[in-house]
Amino acid sequence: MRPDADEIGFVPVTPEHYGLLEGWLHAPHMRAWWGEPEEELGFIRDMVEGRDTTQPYLIVVGGEPVGYIQAWFIGHHQNETWIKDNPWLAELPAETVGVDLSIGEASLLSKGIGSAALAAFVRRLHDEGHRTIIIDPDPANKRAVRAYEKAGFRPLRDLKGVPDETLIMQYDPNANET
């Protein structure tokens, strides 16, 4: 049951959310696509505490937290350290925003929440003036790729140096699948 757009919200992550996020990061469906829970939580702490410019949010539906979403800024990663391992970063405009998300509880997967939340988040980013928005799932994560397509993302196939385990997808505001 896909939530209505007006039911979806985004709450900035605070230290009070760390326990919830840690539980989600240990869940098998998140472990399959995210890194080690302690390391990932450390990255989120860095974001919350201002050591990383990535913006972390809880996805809420009807006021209840159901997932995690973050916006990161390509220009902040267009440096020698990042481009050495990810040459495709240099091919995107510096103002590009990257998005990552996951649904927290496995029981909430395949209910349209991810694609609806992503579509709402992208509309918010677009309203803030961001025009180039990407997401980079593992192509083996078919559920995520389909959800991202439903939210209006389309594969970018001509970037150089994209590893096989990454599919770069860009938001197409003209996609009407949502």
Residue, then its C-alpha position, 0 to 999 in steps of 0.5 A: m500500500r503506497p503512501d500518499a505524498d502528504e503522508i511522507g515527511f523527512v526529519p533530520v537525523t539527531p543523536e536520539h535516532y542513533g539507536l533506531l538507525e543502528g537496529w536498522l543497519h543490522a537488519p539483513h536486508m540493509r546489511a546486504w547493500w550497506g557496509e558494516p553497521e558500526e562504520e555506517l553509523g559512524f558516517i551518520r554521526d559525522m554528518v549530524e555533528g558537521r564533519d560531513t556535508t551529507q544531509p541525513y534524514l529519517i523517512v516518516v510516514g504518518g509521523e512514524p519512522v520507516g526508513y533512512i535517506q540522505a543527500w550528498f553533494i558531488g562537488h564535495h567529492q570531486n577531489e583526487t582521493w574520491i576521483k581516483d577510485n570513482p572517475w565517473l564523479a569528475e564527469l558530473p556537474a559539481e552541483t549534482v546531488g546524490v541520494d541514498l535510501s533504505i527502508g528500515e524494517a523488512s516488513l515494509l519492503s515492496k509496499g511502494i514506500g521507497s519509490a514514494a519517499l524518493a519521489a517526494f524527496v527529489r521533488r523537495l530537492h528540485d524545489e530547492g533548485h537542484r537540477t541534477i540528482i543521481i542515485d547509485p544502486d548495485p544493479a543486483n538490487k533489482r527491488a531498489v532499481r525498480a523503485y528508483e525507476k518508479a520515482g523517475f530515475r533513468p540509467l546513465r550509461d555513458l559515464k567512464g569508470v563506473p564499477d560493475e557493482t554500481l548503476i548510476m541513475q539520474y532523475d528525469p523530471n519528465a518521467n511520469e511513472t510515479 
